[in-house]
Amino acid sequence: MNRISRALQTGWNSLRQPQSFEKGTAFEDFVENEIFDETQYQIIHKTNSYLTNSRRFVESSLLPDFLFRDKITGREFYVECKFRSSLNPEGNYEWCNDQQLERYLQLHQEVPVFVALGLEGVPEKPGAIFLIPLHYCSYTSLFPSRLSEYELFYIPLSPNYLWSRL
């Protein structure tokens, strides 16, 4: 009986998952599989799902979405993934809150942190993709005029190109 009630609860929780989490998960899958493919990058950490955290919050979920290791150099780096379908009313893209920015900036002092930003289109195939080193993200919002130099045109991303972005 316990298995049945757990299965029902799991199904109910997935139905209650906010649409923003569904889009976020779809974009994270895109970043994992298309940008940082398994032939060149090892996943060291991946944030837990909405379902897992709704049952019991896992503290490591406060970290950026991924910790990858470059298989050639052994260098590690974090990636925080954000998908936005449009500008907010202020004319920018809000990518985090103040607490997240503070945590990520502190972490960036030890390990590089990048923001992968997918804009417009759908999370599985964004209209544009940007990979921004965190030290260029001083604020919780990013303006379109500031993004152009970080747009990715070729994926999967080669390690040489990744490290040249720092």
C-alpha positions in Angstrom: 0.0 0.0 0.0 2.9 2.4 0.8 4.2 2.1 -2.8 0.8 3.0 -4.3 0.5 6.1 -2.1 4.0 7.2 -3.0 3.3 6.7 -6.7 0.1 8.7 -6.4 1.9 11.5 -4.5 4.7 11.6 -7.1 2.1 11.9 -9.9 0.3 14.6 -8.0 3.5 16.6 -7.3 4.4 16.5 -11.0 1.0 17.9 -11.9 1.5 20.7 -9.4 5.0 21.6 -10.8 4.9 25.2 -12.0 5.3 25.7 -15.7 8.5 27.8 -15.1 10.2 24.7 -13.6 9.2 22.7 -16.6 10.7 25.2 -18.9 13.8 25.5 -16.7 14.3 21.7 -16.7 13.8 21.6 -20.5 16.5 24.3 -21.0 18.8 22.5 -18.5 18.5 19.4 -20.6 19.4 21.4 -23.7 22.4 22.9 -22.1 23.6 19.5 -20.8 23.1 17.5 -24.0 23.7 20.1 -26.7 26.2 22.6 -25.4 28.3 20.5 -22.9 28.2 17.1 -24.5 29.5 14.1 -22.7 32.4 13.5 -25.0 34.1 16.6 -23.7 32.6 17.3 -20.3 31.9 15.2 -17.2 28.9 16.2 -15.0 30.1 16.5 -11.3 26.9 18.0 -9.9 23.4 18.5 -11.2 20.7 20.3 -9.2 17.9 18.2 -7.9 14.5 18.2 -9.6 11.5 20.2 -8.4 9.9 16.9 -7.3 12.8 15.9 -5.2 13.1 19.3 -3.5 9.3 19.5 -3.0 9.5 16.3 -0.9 12.7 17.3 1.0 14.9 20.2 0.0 18.4 19.3 -0.8 20.8 22.0 0.2 23.2 21.5 -2.7 20.3 22.8 -4.9 21.4 26.3 -3.9 24.5 25.8 -6.1 24.3 26.6 -9.8 22.6 24.0 -12.0 25.7 22.2 -13.1 29.3 21.6 -12.1 31.2 20.3 -15.2 34.7 19.1 -15.6 36.6 19.6 -18.8 37.8 16.0 -19.7 41.0 17.3 -21.3 42.3 19.8 -18.8 40.5 18.6 -15.7 39.3 22.2 -14.9 35.9 22.5 -13.3 33.3 25.2 -13.7 29.7 25.9 -12.8 26.8 26.7 -15.1 23.6 28.4 -14.0 20.9 27.9 -16.7 18.1 30.4 -17.4 15.5 30.5 -20.2 13.5 33.6 -20.8 10.9 33.9 -23.5 10.8 37.7 -23.5 12.1 40.8 -22.0 10.5 41.9 -18.7 8.6 45.3 -18.5 11.8 47.1 -17.6 13.4 46.0 -20.9 15.9 43.4 -19.6 16.2 39.8 -18.6 16.1 39.0 -14.9 18.3 36.0 -14.4 18.5 35.6 -10.6 17.7 37.2 -7.3 20.0 39.1 -4.9 20.7 36.0 -2.7 21.6 33.9 -5.7 23.9 36.5 -7.1 25.7 36.8 -3.8 26.1 33.0 -3.5 27.3 32.7 -7.1 29.8 35.6 -6.8 31.3 34.1 -3.7 31.6 30.7 -5.4 33.1 32.3 -8.5 36.1 33.4 -6.5 37.1 29.7 -6.3 35.6 28.1 -9.4 34.5 29.8 -12.6 30.7 30.3 -12.9 29.0 30.9 -16.2 25.4 31.9 -16.9 23.8 30.0 -19.8 20.9 32.2 -21.1 18.4 30.9 -23.6 16.2 33.6 -25.1 13.0 33.4 -27.0 11.9 30.4 -29.0 11.3 27.4 -26.8 13.6 25.9 -24.0 14.5 22.9 -26.2 15.5 25.2 -29.1 16.1 28.8 -28.0 16.2 31.6 -30.6 19.5 32.7 -29.1 22.0 31.2 -26.6 24.5 33.1 -24.5 27.2 32.0 -22.2 28.3 34.7 -19.9 31.1 34.6 -17.3 29.7 35.6 -14.0 32.2 38.4 -13.4 30.3 40.2 -16.3 27.0 39.8 -14.4 27.2 42.4 -11.7 23.4 42.7 -11.4 20.4 40.4 -11.2 19.2 41.6 -14.7 21.0 41.6 -18.0 20.3 44.1 -20.8 20.1 43.0 -24.4 22.8 45.5 -25.5 25.3 43.8 -23.1 24.6 40.3 -24.4 25.8 40.3 -28.0 29.5 39.5 -27.3 28.5 36.3 -25.4 26.2 34.8 -28.0 27.0 31.2 -28.9 26.8 30.3 -32.6 28.5 26.9 -32.6 27.5 24.1 -30.4 28.5 21.8 -28.9 31.0 24.1 -27.2 34.7 23.2 -27.4 36.8 23.5 -24.2 39.2 25.8 -26.0 36.4 28.2 -26.8 34.9 27.9 -23.3 38.2 28.9 -21.6 38.8 31.8 -24.0 35.5 33.3 -22.7 37.1 34.0 -19.3 
